[in-house]
């Protein structure tokens, strides 16, 4: 992701069934809030906003 989009990514272990995407200290996507995993390229689109 760093080479193609300019964003560095890392995986941090969280609670069971947790899937959150954070950028610059803010929440970009939350599986718990949305009730689903992100669609293909959805996180990339959200980061581009």
C-alpha distance matrix in Angstrom:
0.0 3.8 5.5 5.3 5.4 6.6 5.8 6.3 6.7 10.0 12.6 16.0 19.1 21.0 24.0 24.8 23.1 20.9 17.5 16.4 13.3 14.1 13.0 15.4 17.9 18.2 17.8 15.5 16.3 19.0 20.1 23.5 24.0 22.9 24.6 21.8 18.3 16.0 16.3 13.8 11.4 13.4 10.9 8.9 12.5 13.6 11.1 12.2 15.8
3.8 0.0 3.8 5.7 5.5 4.4 4.5 4.7 7.2 10.5 13.9 16.9 20.3 22.4 25.7 26.9 25.6 23.1 19.8 18.3 15.0 14.8 13.0 14.5 17.4 18.3 18.7 16.9 18.4 21.1 22.8 25.9 26.3 25.5 27.4 24.9 21.5 19.2 19.8 17.4 14.7 16.4 13.6 11.4 14.6 15.3 12.2 13.0 16.5
5.5 3.8 0.0 3.8 6.0 5.9 7.8 8.5 10.7 13.8 17.0 20.3 23.5 25.8 29.0 30.0 28.4 26.2 22.9 21.6 18.3 18.4 16.5 18.0 21.1 21.8 22.1 20.0 21.3 24.2 25.6 28.9 29.2 28.2 30.0 27.2 23.7 21.2 21.2 18.3 15.6 17.9 15.8 13.0 16.0 17.4 14.5 14.6 18.3
5.3 5.7 3.8 0.0 3.8 6.1 8.1 10.0 11.7 15.1 17.9 21.3 24.3 26.2 29.2 29.9 27.9 25.8 22.2 21.0 17.6 18.1 16.3 18.2 21.3 21.4 21.3 18.6 19.8 22.9 24.2 27.7 27.7 26.2 28.1 25.3 21.9 19.0 18.5 15.5 12.6 15.2 13.6 10.3 13.0 15.0 12.6 12.1 15.9
5.4 5.5 6.0 3.8 0.0 3.8 5.5 8.6 10.5 14.2 17.0 20.0 23.2 24.7 27.6 28.6 26.6 24.1 20.4 18.7 15.1 15.3 13.1 14.9 18.1 18.0 18.1 15.5 17.1 20.4 22.1 25.4 25.1 23.9 26.2 23.7 20.5 17.4 17.4 14.9 11.5 13.3 11.3 7.9 10.4 11.9 9.1 8.6 12.4
6.6 4.4 5.9 6.1 3.8 0.0 3.8 6.7 9.7 13.4 16.7 19.4 22.9 24.5 27.7 29.1 27.5 24.7 21.3 19.2 15.5 14.8 12.1 13.1 16.5 17.2 18.0 16.0 18.2 21.4 23.5 26.5 26.2 25.5 27.9 25.7 22.6 19.8 20.2 18.1 14.8 16.0 13.4 10.6 13.0 13.6 10.1 10.1 13.5
5.8 4.5 7.8 8.1 5.5 3.8 0.0 3.8 6.4 10.0 13.3 15.8 19.3 20.7 23.9 25.5 24.0 21.1 17.8 15.6 12.0 11.2 8.8 10.3 13.4 14.1 14.8 13.0 15.1 18.1 20.3 23.2 23.1 22.7 25.0 22.9 19.8 17.4 18.5 16.8 13.8 14.5 11.3 9.4 12.2 12.0 8.5 9.9 12.9
6.3 4.7 8.5 10.0 8.6 6.7 3.8 0.0 3.8 7.0 10.6 13.1 16.7 18.6 22.1 23.7 22.8 19.9 17.0 15.1 11.9 11.1 9.5 10.9 13.3 14.7 15.3 14.3 16.0 18.4 20.4 23.1 23.6 23.5 25.4 23.4 20.1 18.3 19.8 18.2 15.7 16.5 13.0 11.9 15.1 14.7 11.4 13.4 16.2
6.7 7.2 10.7 11.7 10.5 9.7 6.4 3.8 0.0 3.8 7.0 9.8 13.3 15.3 18.6 20.1 19.1 16.5 13.6 12.2 9.4 9.5 9.2 11.5 13.1 14.1 13.9 13.0 13.9 15.8 17.3 20.1 21.0 20.9 22.5 20.4 17.1 15.8 17.6 16.3 14.5 15.0 11.5 11.4 14.9 14.2 11.6 14.4 17.0
10.0 10.5 13.8 15.1 14.2 13.4 10.0 7.0 3.8 0.0 3.8 6.5 10.0 12.4 16.0 17.6 17.2 14.7 12.5 11.6 9.9 10.1 10.9 13.0 13.6 14.9 14.6 14.4 14.8 15.8 17.0 19.4 20.9 21.3 22.3 20.4 17.3 16.7 19.0 18.1 16.9 17.3 13.8 14.5 17.9 16.9 14.6 17.7 20.0
12.6 13.9 17.0 17.9 17.0 16.7 13.3 10.6 7.0 3.8 0.0 3.8 6.6 9.2 12.7 14.0 13.8 11.6 9.9 10.0 9.5 10.6 12.5 15.0 14.8 15.7 14.6 14.7 14.2 14.3 15.0 17.1 19.2 19.7 20.2 18.4 15.4 15.7 18.3 17.8 17.4 17.5 14.3 15.8 19.1 17.9 16.4 19.7 21.8
16.0 16.9 20.3 21.3 20.0 19.4 15.8 13.1 9.8 6.5 3.8 0.0 3.8 6.3 10.0 12.1 12.7 10.3 9.7 9.6 10.1 10.6 13.1 15.1 13.9 15.1 14.1 15.1 14.6 14.0 14.8 16.2 18.5 19.6 20.0 18.9 16.5 17.3 20.3 20.5 20.2 19.6 16.4 18.4 21.3 19.5 18.2 21.8 23.3
19.1 20.3 23.5 24.3 23.2 22.9 19.3 16.7 13.3 10.0 6.6 3.8 0.0 3.8 7.1 8.9 10.3 8.7 9.4 10.4 12.1 13.2 16.1 18.3 16.7 17.4 15.9 17.1 15.9 14.4 14.5 15.3 18.2 19.5 19.2 18.3 16.3 17.9 21.0 21.6 21.9 21.3 18.4 20.8 23.6 21.8 21.0 24.6 26.0
21.0 22.4 25.8 26.2 24.7 24.5 20.7 18.6 15.3 12.4 9.2 6.3 3.8 0.0 3.8 6.6 8.2 6.1 7.9 8.9 11.5 12.6 16.1 18.2 16.0 16.2 14.3 16.0 14.5 12.3 12.3 12.4 15.4 17.1 16.7 16.5 15.2 17.2 20.6 21.8 22.3 21.0 18.4 21.2 23.5 21.3 21.0 24.7 25.5
24.0 25.7 29.0 29.2 27.6 27.7 23.9 22.1 18.6 16.0 12.7 10.0 7.1 3.8 0.0 3.8 6.3 5.4 8.7 10.3 13.7 15.1 18.7 20.9 18.4 18.1 15.8 17.6 15.5 12.6 11.9 11.1 14.4 16.4 15.4 15.8 15.3 17.8 21.3 23.0 23.9 22.3 20.2 23.4 25.3 23.0 23.2 27.0 27.4
24.8 26.9 30.0 29.9 28.6 29.1 25.5 23.7 20.1 17.6 14.0 12.1 8.9 6.6 3.8 0.0 3.8 5.5 8.9 11.7 15.1 17.3 21.0 23.6 21.3 20.7 18.0 19.1 16.5 13.4 11.6 11.0 14.7 16.1 14.3 14.3 14.0 17.1 20.3 22.1 23.6 22.2 20.6 23.9 25.8 23.9 24.5 28.1 28.7
23.1 25.6 28.4 27.9 26.6 27.5 24.0 22.8 19.1 17.2 13.8 12.7 10.3 8.2 6.3 3.8 0.0 3.8 6.5 9.9 13.3 16.1 19.7 22.7 20.8 19.7 16.5 17.0 13.9 10.8 8.4 8.4 12.2 12.9 10.9 10.6 10.3 13.6 16.7 18.8 20.5 19.0 17.7 21.2 22.9 21.2 22.2 25.7 26.2
20.9 23.1 26.2 25.8 24.1 24.7 21.1 19.9 16.5 14.7 11.6 10.3 8.7 6.1 5.4 5.5 3.8 0.0 3.8 6.4 10.0 12.4 16.2 19.0 17.1 15.9 12.9 13.7 11.0 8.0 6.7 7.0 10.4 11.6 10.7 10.6 9.9 12.5 16.0 18.0 19.0 17.2 15.5 18.9 20.6 18.5 19.2 22.8 23.3
17.5 19.8 22.9 22.2 20.4 21.3 17.8 17.0 13.6 12.5 9.9 9.7 9.4 7.9 8.7 8.9 6.5 3.8 0.0 3.8 6.8 10.0 13.5 16.7 15.4 14.1 10.9 10.8 8.1 6.1 5.3 7.4 10.0 10.4 10.4 9.3 7.5 9.3 12.9 14.6 15.3 13.6 11.7 15.1 16.9 15.0 15.7 19.3 20.0
16.4 18.3 21.6 21.0 18.7 19.2 15.6 15.1 12.2 11.6 10.0 9.6 10.4 8.9 10.3 11.7 9.9 6.4 3.8 0.0 3.8 6.4 10.0 13.2 11.8 10.3 7.2 7.5 5.6 4.5 6.3 8.1 9.4 10.3 11.6 11.0 9.4 9.9 13.5 15.1 15.0 12.9 10.3 13.6 15.2 12.7 13.0 16.8 17.2
13.3 15.0 18.3 17.6 15.1 15.5 12.0 11.9 9.4 9.9 9.5 10.1 12.1 11.5 13.7 15.1 13.3 10.0 6.8 3.8 0.0 3.8 6.8 10.4 9.9 8.5 6.1 5.3 5.0 6.5 8.9 11.3 11.7 12.1 14.0 12.9 10.7 9.8 13.0 13.9 12.9 11.0 7.8 10.5 12.4 9.9 9.6 13.3 14.1
14.1 14.8 18.4 18.1 15.3 14.8 11.2 11.1 9.5 10.1 10.6 10.6 13.2 12.6 15.1 17.3 16.1 12.4 10.0 6.4 3.8 0.0 3.8 6.8 6.2 5.4 4.6 5.4 7.2 8.8 12.0 13.6 13.6 14.6 16.9 16.3 14.4 13.3 16.3 17.1 15.4 13.6 10.1 12.0 13.6 10.7 9.4 13.1 13.6
13.0 13.0 16.5 16.3 13.1 12.1 8.8 9.5 9.2 10.9 12.5 13.1 16.1 16.1 18.7 21.0 19.7 16.2 13.5 10.0 6.8 3.8 0.0 3.8 5.4 5.4 6.5 6.5 9.5 12.0 15.2 17.1 16.5 17.3 20.0 19.2 17.1 15.3 17.8 18.1 15.7 14.1 10.5 11.3 12.8 10.0 7.7 10.9 11.5
15.4 14.5 18.0 18.2 14.9 13.1 10.3 10.9 11.5 13.0 15.0 15.1 18.3 18.2 20.9 23.6 22.7 19.0 16.7 13.2 10.4 6.8 3.8 0.0 3.8 5.6 8.5 9.4 12.8 15.0 18.5 19.9 19.1 20.3 23.1 22.6 20.8 19.0 21.5 21.7 19.1 17.6 14.1 14.5 15.6 12.8 10.2 12.7 12.9
17.9 17.4 21.1 21.3 18.1 16.5 13.4 13.3 13.1 13.6 14.8 13.9 16.7 16.0 18.4 21.3 20.8 17.1 15.4 11.8 9.9 6.2 5.4 3.8 0.0 3.8 7.0 9.3 12.2 13.6 17.1 17.9 17.3 19.0 21.7 21.7 20.3 19.2 22.1 22.8 20.7 18.8 15.3 16.6 17.6 14.4 12.5 15.5 15.2
18.2 18.3 21.8 21.4 18.0 17.2 14.1 14.7 14.1 14.9 15.7 15.1 17.4 16.2 18.1 20.7 19.7 15.9 14.1 10.3 8.5 5.4 5.4 5.6 3.8 0.0 3.8 6.3 9.3 10.9 14.7 15.4 14.2 15.8 18.8 19.0 18.0 16.7 19.6 20.8 18.8 16.3 13.3 14.9 15.4 11.8 10.8 13.9 13.0
17.8 18.7 22.1 21.3 18.1 18.0 14.8 15.3 13.9 14.6 14.6 14.1 15.9 14.3 15.8 18.0 16.5 12.9 10.9 7.2 6.1 4.6 6.5 8.5 7.0 3.8 0.0 3.8 5.8 7.2 10.9 11.8 10.6 12.2 15.0 15.3 14.4 13.4 16.6 18.1 16.6 13.9 11.1 13.6 14.0 10.4 10.4 13.8 13.0
15.5 16.9 20.0 18.6 15.5 16.0 13.0 14.3 13.0 14.4 14.7 15.1 17.1 16.0 17.6 19.1 17.0 13.7 10.8 7.5 5.3 5.4 6.5 9.4 9.3 6.3 3.8 0.0 3.8 7.0 10.4 12.2 10.9 11.2 14.3 13.8 12.5 10.7 13.4 14.8 13.1 10.2 7.6 10.1 10.2 6.7 7.3 10.7 10.1
16.3 18.4 21.3 19.8 17.1 18.2 15.1 16.0 13.9 14.8 14.2 14.6 15.9 14.5 15.5 16.5 13.9 11.0 8.1 5.6 5.0 7.2 9.5 12.8 12.2 9.3 5.8 3.8 0.0 3.8 6.7 9.0 8.1 7.8 10.6 10.0 8.9 7.6 10.9 12.9 12.1 9.1 7.1 10.6 11.0 8.1 9.6 12.9 12.6
19.0 21.1 24.2 22.9 20.4 21.4 18.1 18.4 15.8 15.8 14.3 14.0 14.4 12.3 12.6 13.4 10.8 8.0 6.1 4.5 6.5 8.8 12.0 15.0 13.6 10.9 7.2 7.0 3.8 0.0 3.8 5.3 5.3 6.1 8.1 8.4 8.1 8.5 12.2 14.7 14.8 11.9 10.4 14.0 14.5 11.8 13.4 16.7 16.3
20.1 22.8 25.6 24.2 22.1 23.5 20.3 20.4 17.3 17.0 15.0 14.8 14.5 12.3 11.9 11.6 8.4 6.7 5.3 6.3 8.9 12.0 15.2 18.5 17.1 14.7 10.9 10.4 6.7 3.8 0.0 3.8 5.5 5.1 5.4 5.1 5.5 7.4 11.0 13.9 14.9 12.3 11.6 15.4 16.1 14.0 15.9 19.1 19.0
23.5 25.9 28.9 27.7 25.4 26.5 23.2 23.1 20.1 19.4 17.1 16.2 15.3 12.4 11.1 11.0 8.4 7.0 7.4 8.1 11.3 13.6 17.1 19.9 17.9 15.4 11.8 12.2 9.0 5.3 3.8 0.0 3.8 5.6 5.2 7.3 8.9 11.1 14.5 17.6 18.6 15.7 15.0 18.8 19.2 16.7 18.6 21.9 21.3
24.0 26.3 29.2 27.7 25.1 26.2 23.1 23.6 21.0 20.9 19.2 18.5 18.2 15.4 14.4 14.7 12.2 10.4 10.0 9.4 11.7 13.6 16.5 19.1 17.3 14.2 10.6 10.9 8.1 5.3 5.5 3.8 0.0 3.8 5.7 8.2 10.2 11.3 14.4 17.7 18.3 15.0 14.5 18.2 17.8 15.1 17.4 20.3 19.2
22.9 25.5 28.2 26.2 23.9 25.5 22.7 23.5 20.9 21.3 19.7 19.6 19.5 17.1 16.4 16.1 12.9 11.6 10.4 10.3 12.1 14.6 17.3 20.3 19.0 15.8 12.2 11.2 7.8 6.1 5.1 5.6 3.8 0.0 3.8 5.5 7.7 8.5 11.2 14.8 15.7 12.4 12.7 16.4 15.8 13.7 16.5 19.1 18.2
24.6 27.4 30.0 28.1 26.2 27.9 25.0 25.4 22.5 22.3 20.2 20.0 19.2 16.7 15.4 14.3 10.9 10.7 10.4 11.6 14.0 16.9 20.0 23.1 21.7 18.8 15.0 14.3 10.6 8.1 5.4 5.2 5.7 3.8 0.0 3.8 7.2 9.5 12.0 15.6 17.3 14.5 15.0 18.7 18.6 16.9 19.5 22.2 21.6
21.8 24.9 27.2 25.3 23.7 25.7 22.9 23.4 20.4 20.4 18.4 18.9 18.3 16.5 15.8 14.3 10.6 10.6 9.3 11.0 12.9 16.3 19.2 22.6 21.7 19.0 15.3 13.8 10.0 8.4 5.1 7.3 8.2 5.5 3.8 0.0 3.8 6.4 8.7 12.1 14.3 11.9 12.7 16.3 16.5 15.4 18.0 20.6 20.6
18.3 21.5 23.7 21.9 20.5 22.6 19.8 20.1 17.1 17.3 15.4 16.5 16.3 15.2 15.3 14.0 10.3 9.9 7.5 9.4 10.7 14.4 17.1 20.8 20.3 18.0 14.4 12.5 8.9 8.1 5.5 8.9 10.2 7.7 7.2 3.8 0.0 3.8 6.6 9.3 11.4 9.7 10.1 13.5 14.4 13.6 15.7 18.4 19.1
16.0 19.2 21.2 19.0 17.4 19.8 17.4 18.3 15.8 16.7 15.7 17.3 17.9 17.2 17.8 17.1 13.6 12.5 9.3 9.9 9.8 13.3 15.3 19.0 19.2 16.7 13.4 10.7 7.6 8.5 7.4 11.1 11.3 8.5 9.5 6.4 3.8 0.0 3.8 6.6 8.0 5.8 6.7 10.0 10.7 10.3 12.6 14.9 15.7
16.3 19.8 21.2 18.5 17.4 20.2 18.5 19.8 17.6 19.0 18.3 20.3 21.0 20.6 21.3 20.3 16.7 16.0 12.9 13.5 13.0 16.3 17.8 21.5 22.1 19.6 16.6 13.4 10.9 12.2 11.0 14.5 14.4 11.2 12.0 8.7 6.6 3.8 0.0 3.8 6.2 5.2 7.8 10.0 10.2 11.1 13.6 15.1 16.2
13.8 17.4 18.3 15.5 14.9 18.1 16.8 18.2 16.3 18.1 17.8 20.5 21.6 21.8 23.0 22.1 18.8 18.0 14.6 15.1 13.9 17.1 18.1 21.7 22.8 20.8 18.1 14.8 12.9 14.7 13.9 17.6 17.7 14.8 15.6 12.1 9.3 6.6 3.8 0.0 3.8 5.5 7.8 8.6 9.6 11.5 13.2 14.3 16.2
11.4 14.7 15.6 12.6 11.5 14.8 13.8 15.7 14.5 16.9 17.4 20.2 21.9 22.3 23.9 23.6 20.5 19.0 15.3 15.0 12.9 15.4 15.7 19.1 20.7 18.8 16.6 13.1 12.1 14.8 14.9 18.6 18.3 15.7 17.3 14.3 11.4 8.0 6.2 3.8 0.0 3.8 5.6 5.1 6.2 8.7 10.0 10.7 12.9
13.4 16.4 17.9 15.2 13.3 16.0 14.5 16.5 15.0 17.3 17.5 19.6 21.3 21.0 22.3 22.2 19.0 17.2 13.6 12.9 11.0 13.6 14.1 17.6 18.8 16.3 13.9 10.2 9.1 11.9 12.3 15.7 15.0 12.4 14.5 11.9 9.7 5.8 5.2 5.5 3.8 0.0 3.8 5.4 5.1 6.2 8.6 9.9 11.1
10.9 13.6 15.8 13.6 11.3 13.4 11.3 13.0 11.5 13.8 14.3 16.4 18.4 18.4 20.2 20.6 17.7 15.5 11.7 10.3 7.8 10.1 10.5 14.1 15.3 13.3 11.1 7.6 7.1 10.4 11.6 15.0 14.5 12.7 15.0 12.7 10.1 6.7 7.8 7.8 5.6 3.8 0.0 3.8 5.4 5.0 6.1 8.6 10.2
8.9 11.4 13.0 10.3 7.9 10.6 9.4 11.9 11.4 14.5 15.8 18.4 20.8 21.2 23.4 23.9 21.2 18.9 15.1 13.6 10.5 12.0 11.3 14.5 16.6 14.9 13.6 10.1 10.6 14.0 15.4 18.8 18.2 16.4 18.7 16.3 13.5 10.0 10.0 8.6 5.1 5.4 3.8 0.0 3.8 5.5 5.2 6.3 9.0
12.5 14.6 16.0 13.0 10.4 13.0 12.2 15.1 14.9 17.9 19.1 21.3 23.6 23.5 25.3 25.8 22.9 20.6 16.9 15.2 12.4 13.6 12.8 15.6 17.6 15.4 14.0 10.2 11.0 14.5 16.1 19.2 17.8 15.8 18.6 16.5 14.4 10.7 10.2 9.6 6.2 5.1 5.4 3.8 0.0 3.8 5.5 5.1 6.7
13.6 15.3 17.4 15.0 11.9 13.6 12.0 14.7 14.2 16.9 17.9 19.5 21.8 21.3 23.0 23.9 21.2 18.5 15.0 12.7 9.9 10.7 10.0 12.8 14.4 11.8 10.4 6.7 8.1 11.8 14.0 16.7 15.1 13.7 16.9 15.4 13.6 10.3 11.1 11.5 8.7 6.2 5.0 5.5 3.8 0.0 3.8 5.4 5.5
11.1 12.2 14.5 12.6 9.1 10.1 8.5 11.4 11.6 14.6 16.4 18.2 21.0 21.0 23.2 24.5 22.2 19.2 15.7 13.0 9.6 9.4 7.7 10.2 12.5 10.8 10.4 7.3 9.6 13.4 15.9 18.6 17.4 16.5 19.5 18.0 15.7 12.6 13.6 13.2 10.0 8.6 6.1 5.2 5.5 3.8 0.0 3.8 5.5
12.2 13.0 14.6 12.1 8.6 10.1 9.9 13.4 14.4 17.7 19.7 21.8 24.6 24.7 27.0 28.1 25.7 22.8 19.3 16.8 13.3 13.1 10.9 12.7 15.5 13.9 13.8 10.7 12.9 16.7 19.1 21.9 20.3 19.1 22.2 20.6 18.4 14.9 15.1 14.3 10.7 9.9 8.6 6.3 5.1 5.4 3.8 0.0 3.8
15.8 16.5 18.3 15.9 12.4 13.5 12.9 16.2 17.0 20.0 21.8 23.3 26.0 25.5 27.4 28.7 26.2 23.3 20.0 17.2 14.1 13.6 11.5 12.9 15.2 13.0 13.0 10.1 12.6 16.3 19.0 21.3 19.2 18.2 21.6 20.6 19.1 15.7 16.2 16.2 12.9 11.1 10.2 9.0 6.7 5.5 5.5 3.8 0.0
